[in-house]
Amino acid sequence: MHSVRHLIEIALKEDIGSGDITTENLIAPDL
């Protein structure tokens, strides 16, 4: 399983400007 930080990095690289919802969903539960 990937770490949360790794998933966020992937999301930022793959969905720059178009994956804001996905990124927020990954960060919100981590906080």
CHARMM internal coordinates of N, CA and C (Angstrom, degrees):
IC EDIT
DIST 1 N 1 CA 1.4715
DIST 1 CA 1 C 1.5293
ANGL 1 N 1 CA 1 C 110.11
DIST 1 C 2 N 1.3304
ANGL 1 CA 1 C 2 N 115.26
DIHE 1 N 1 CA 1 C 2 N 142.85
DIST 2 N 2 CA 1.4572
ANGL 1 C 2 N 2 CA 119.52
DIHE 1 CA 1 C 2 N 2 CA -179.15
DIST 2 CA 2 C 1.5246
ANGL 2 N 2 CA 2 C 110.37
DIHE 1 C 2 N 2 CA 2 C -84.46
DIST 2 C 3 N 1.3069
ANGL 2 CA 2 C 3 N 115.26
DIHE 2 N 2 CA 2 C 3 N 149.63
DIST 3 N 3 CA 1.4615
ANGL 2 C 3 N 3 CA 119.44
DIHE 2 CA 2 C 3 N 3 CA 177.20
DIST 3 CA 3 C 1.5232
ANGL 3 N 3 CA 3 C 109.66
DIHE 2 C 3 N 3 CA 3 C -73.40
DIST 3 C 4 N 1.3302
ANGL 3 CA 3 C 4 N 116.06
DIHE 3 N 3 CA 3 C 4 N 159.96
DIST 4 N 4 CA 1.4642
ANGL 3 C 4 N 4 CA 120.28
DIHE 3 CA 3 C 4 N 4 CA -178.45
DIST 4 CA 4 C 1.5230
ANGL 4 N 4 CA 4 C 110.56
DIHE 3 C 4 N 4 CA 4 C -60.92
DIST 4 C 5 N 1.3105
ANGL 4 CA 4 C 5 N 116.74
DIHE 4 N 4 CA 4 C 5 N -41.11
DIST 5 N 5 CA 1.4686
ANGL 4 C 5 N 5 CA 120.37
DIHE 4 CA 4 C 5 N 5 CA -179.80
DIST 5 CA 5 C 1.5140
ANGL 5 N 5 CA 5 C 110.60
DIHE 4 C 5 N 5 CA 5 C -61.46
DIST 5 C 6 N 1.3402
ANGL 5 CA 5 C 6 N 117.06
DIHE 5 N 5 CA 5 C 6 N -41.19
DIST 6 N 6 CA 1.4586
ANGL 5 C 6 N 6 CA 121.11
DIHE 5 CA 5 C 6 N 6 CA -179.92
DIST 6 CA 6 C 1.5184
ANGL 6 N 6 CA 6 C 110.07
DIHE 5 C 6 N 6 CA 6 C -63.66
DIST 6 C 7 N 1.3417
ANGL 6 CA 6 C 7 N 116.86
DIHE 6 N 6 CA 6 C 7 N -42.13
DIST 7 N 7 CA 1.4601
ANGL 6 C 7 N 7 CA 120.65
DIHE 6 CA 6 C 7 N 7 CA 179.17
DIST 7 CA 7 C 1.5209
ANGL 7 N 7 CA 7 C 110.84
DIHE 6 C 7 N 7 CA 7 C -63.48
DIST 7 C 8 N 1.3251
ANGL 7 CA 7 C 8 N 116.88
DIHE 7 N 7 CA 7 C 8 N -39.02
DIST 8 N 8 CA 1.4667
ANGL 7 C 8 N 8 CA 120.64
DIHE 7 CA 7 C 8 N 8 CA 178.95
DIST 8 CA 8 C 1.5243
ANGL 8 N 8 CA 8 C 110.01
DIHE 7 C 8 N 8 CA 8 C -65.23
DIST 8 C 9 N 1.3173
ANGL 8 CA 8 C 9 N 117.36
DIHE 8 N 8 CA 8 C 9 N -41.99
DIST 9 N 9 CA 1.4621
ANGL 8 C 9 N 9 CA 120.62
DIHE 8 CA 8 C 9 N 9 CA 179.26
DIST 9 CA 9 C 1.5211
ANGL 9 N 9 CA 9 C 110.36
DIHE 8 C 9 N 9 CA 9 C -61.62
DIST 9 C 10 N 1.3324
ANGL 9 CA 9 C 10 N 116.96
DIHE 9 N 9 CA 9 C 10 N -42.41
DIST 10 N 10 CA 1.4650
ANGL 9 C 10 N 10 CA 121.04
DIHE 9 CA 9 C 10 N 10 CA 178.23
DIST 10 CA 10 C 1.5193
ANGL 10 N 10 CA 10 C 110.06
DIHE 9 C 10 N 10 CA 10 C -62.71
DIST 10 C 11 N 1.3325
ANGL 10 CA 10 C 11 N 116.37
DIHE 10 N 10 CA 10 C 11 N -45.06
DIST 11 N 11 CA 1.4651
ANGL 10 C 11 N 11 CA 120.95
DIHE 10 CA 10 C 11 N 11 CA -178.78
DIST 11 CA 11 C 1.5274
ANGL 11 N 11 CA 11 C 110.64
DIHE 10 C 11 N 11 CA 11 C -61.31
DIST 11 C 12 N 1.3284
ANGL 11 CA 11 C 12 N 116.48
DIHE 11 N 11 CA 11 C 12 N -41.31
DIST 12 N 12 CA 1.4617
ANGL 11 C 12 N 12 CA 120.28
DIHE 11 CA 11 C 12 N 12 CA -179.21
DIST 12 CA 12 C 1.5235
ANGL 12 N 12 CA 12 C 110.95
DIHE 11 C 12 N 12 CA 12 C -67.10
DIST 12 C 13 N 1.3169
ANGL 12 CA 12 C 13 N 117.02
DIHE 12 N 12 CA 12 C 13 N -37.60
DIST 13 N 13 CA 1.4621
ANGL 12 C 13 N 13 CA 120.81
DIHE 12 CA 12 C 13 N 13 CA -178.61
DIST 13 CA 13 C 1.5265
ANGL 13 N 13 CA 13 C 111.40
DIHE 12 C 13 N 13 CA 13 C -73.96
DIST 13 C 14 N 1.3373
ANGL 13 CA 13 C 14 N 117.45
DIHE 13 N 13 CA 13 C 14 N -39.55
DIST 14 N 14 CA 1.4592
ANGL 13 C 14 N 14 CA 121.03
DIHE 13 CA 13 C 14 N 14 CA -174.82
DIST 14 CA 14 C 1.5207
ANGL 14 N 14 CA 14 C 112.45
DIHE 13 C 14 N 14 CA 14 C -86.12
DIST 14 C 15 N 1.3296
ANGL 14 CA 14 C 15 N 116.96
DIHE 14 N 14 CA 14 C 15 N -31.47
DIST 15 N 15 CA 1.4650
ANGL 14 C 15 N 15 CA 120.42
DIHE 14 CA 14 C 15 N 15 CA -173.57
DIST 15 CA 15 C 1.5220
ANGL 15 N 15 CA 15 C 111.79
DIHE 14 C 15 N 15 CA 15 C -122.93
DIST 15 C 16 N 1.3220
ANGL 15 CA 15 C 16 N 116.34
DIHE 15 N 15 CA 15 C 16 N 54.07
DIST 16 N 16 CA 1.4688
ANGL 15 C 16 N 16 CA 119.34
DIHE 15 CA 15 C 16 N 16 CA 178.98
DIST 16 CA 16 C 1.5302
ANGL 16 N 16 CA 16 C 109.16
DIHE 15 C 16 N 16 CA 16 C -71.88
DIST 16 C 17 N 1.3323
ANGL 16 CA 16 C 17 N 115.72
DIHE 16 N 16 CA 16 C 17 N 114.31
DIST 17 N 17 CA 1.4571
ANGL 16 C 17 N 17 CA 120.72
DIHE 16 CA 16 C 17 N 17 CA 177.03
DIST 17 CA 17 C 1.5187
ANGL 17 N 17 CA 17 C 113.66
DIHE 16 C 17 N 17 CA 17 C 82.25
DIST 17 C 18 N 1.3354
ANGL 17 CA 17 C 18 N 118.40
DIHE 17 N 17 CA 17 C 18 N -12.14
DIST 18 N 18 CA 1.4634
ANGL 17 C 18 N 18 CA 119.99
DIHE 17 CA 17 C 18 N 18 CA -177.79
DIST 18 CA 18 C 1.5199
ANGL 18 N 18 CA 18 C 111.49
DIHE 17 C 18 N 18 CA 18 C -121.91
DIST 18 C 19 N 1.3323
ANGL 18 CA 18 C 19 N 117.67
DIHE 18 N 18 CA 18 C 19 N -2.90
DIST 19 N 19 CA 1.4658
ANGL 18 C 19 N 19 CA 120.43
DIHE 18 CA 18 C 19 N 19 CA -178.38
DIST 19 CA 19 C 1.5112
ANGL 19 N 19 CA 19 C 111.70
DIHE 18 C 19 N 19 CA 19 C -123.57
DIST 19 C 20 N 1.3254
ANGL 19 CA 19 C 20 N 116.18
DIHE 19 N 19 CA 19 C 20 N 35.18
DIST 20 N 20 CA 1.4641
ANGL 19 C 20 N 20 CA 119.98
DIHE 19 CA 19 C 20 N 20 CA -177.47
DIST 20 CA 20 C 1.5233
ANGL 20 N 20 CA 20 C 111.26
DIHE 19 C 20 N 20 CA 20 C -59.79
DIST 20 C 21 N 1.3521
ANGL 20 CA 20 C 21 N 116.27
DIHE 20 N 20 CA 20 C 21 N -39.88
DIST 21 N 21 CA 1.4655
ANGL 20 C 21 N 21 CA 119.51
DIHE 20 CA 20 C 21 N 21 CA -177.89
DIST 21 CA 21 C 1.5296
ANGL 21 N 21 CA 21 C 109.47
DIHE 20 C 21 N 21 CA 21 C -64.96
DIST 21 C 22 N 1.3276
ANGL 21 CA 21 C 22 N 116.68
DIHE 21 N 21 CA 21 C 22 N -44.29
DIST 22 N 22 CA 1.4608
ANGL 21 C 22 N 22 CA 120.42
DIHE 21 CA 21 C 22 N 22 CA -179.70
DIST 22 CA 22 C 1.5256
ANGL 22 N 22 CA 22 C 110.46
DIHE 21 C 22 N 22 CA 22 C -62.08
DIST 22 C 23 N 1.3238
ANGL 22 CA 22 C 23 N 116.35
DIHE 22 N 22 CA 22 C 23 N -44.60
DIST 23 N 23 CA 1.4629
ANGL 22 C 23 N 23 CA 120.45
DIHE 22 CA 22 C 23 N 23 CA -179.46
DIST 23 CA 23 C 1.5190
ANGL 23 N 23 CA 23 C 110.68
DIHE 22 C 23 N 23 CA 23 C -61.79
DIST 23 C 24 N 1.3366
ANGL 23 CA 23 C 24 N 117.17
DIHE 23 N 23 CA 23 C 24 N -43.04
DIST 24 N 24 CA 1.4664
ANGL 23 C 24 N 24 CA 120.87
DIHE 23 CA 23 C 24 N 24 CA -179.42
DIST 24 CA 24 C 1.5231
ANGL 24 N 24 CA 24 C 109.96
DIHE 23 C 24 N 24 CA 24 C -63.71
DIST 24 C 25 N 1.3242
ANGL 24 CA 24 C 25 N 116.84
DIHE 24 N 24 CA 24 C 25 N -39.30
DIST 25 N 25 CA 1.4628
ANGL 24 C 25 N 25 CA 120.44
DIHE 24 CA 24 C 25 N 25 CA -179.62
DIST 25 CA 25 C 1.5236
ANGL 25 N 25 CA 25 C 110.90
DIHE 24 C 25 N 25 CA 25 C -65.83
DIST 25 C 26 N 1.3246
ANGL 25 CA 25 C 26 N 117.32
DIHE 25 N 25 CA 25 C 26 N -31.33
DIST 26 N 26 CA 1.4649
ANGL 25 C 26 N 26 CA 120.12
DIHE 25 CA 25 C 26 N 26 CA 179.35
DIST 26 CA 26 C 1.5249
ANGL 26 N 26 CA 26 C 110.96
DIHE 25 C 26 N 26 CA 26 C -76.50
DIST 26 C 27 N 1.3340
ANGL 26 CA 26 C 27 N 116.14
DIHE 26 N 26 CA 26 C 27 N -37.24
DIST 27 N 27 CA 1.4646
ANGL 26 C 27 N 27 CA 120.13
DIHE 26 CA 26 C 27 N 27 CA -176.07
DIST 27 CA 27 C 1.5256
ANGL 27 N 27 CA 27 C 111.52
DIHE 26 C 27 N 27 CA 27 C -80.54
DIST 27 C 28 N 1.3269
ANGL 27 CA 27 C 28 N 117.13
DIHE 27 N 27 CA 27 C 28 N -41.48
DIST 28 N 28 CA 1.4694
ANGL 27 C 28 N 28 CA 121.47
DIHE 27 CA 27 C 28 N 28 CA -174.59
DIST 28 CA 28 C 1.5349
ANGL 28 N 28 CA 28 C 112.92
DIHE 27 C 28 N 28 CA 28 C -53.49
DIST 28 C 29 N 1.3321
ANGL 28 CA 28 C 29 N 119.62
DIHE 28 N 28 CA 28 C 29 N -52.94
DIST 29 N 29 CA 1.4661
ANGL 28 C 29 N 29 CA 119.85
DIHE 28 CA 28 C 29 N 29 CA -179.12
DIST 29 CA 29 C 1.5263
ANGL 29 N 29 CA 29 C 112.57
DIHE 28 C 29 N 29 CA 29 C -66.05
DIST 29 C 30 N 1.3348
ANGL 29 CA 29 C 30 N 116.69
DIHE 29 N 29 CA 29 C 30 N -27.50
DIST 30 N 30 CA 1.4602
ANGL 29 C 30 N 30 CA 120.21
DIHE 29 CA 29 C 30 N 30 CA 179.64
DIST 30 CA 30 C 1.5264
ANGL 30 N 30 CA 30 C 110.46
DIHE 29 C 30 N 30 CA 30 C -69.20
DIST 30 C 31 N 1.3330
ANGL 30 CA 30 C 31 N 116.68
DIHE 30 N 30 CA 30 C 31 N -33.59
DIST 31 N 31 CA 1.4606
ANGL 30 C 31 N 31 CA 120.84
DIHE 30 CA 30 C 31 N 31 CA 179.48
DIST 31 CA 31 C 1.5127
ANGL 31 N 31 CA 31 C 109.27
DIHE 30 C 31 N 31 CA 31 C -76.12
END
COOR INIT
IC SEED 1 N 1 CA 1 C
IC BUILD
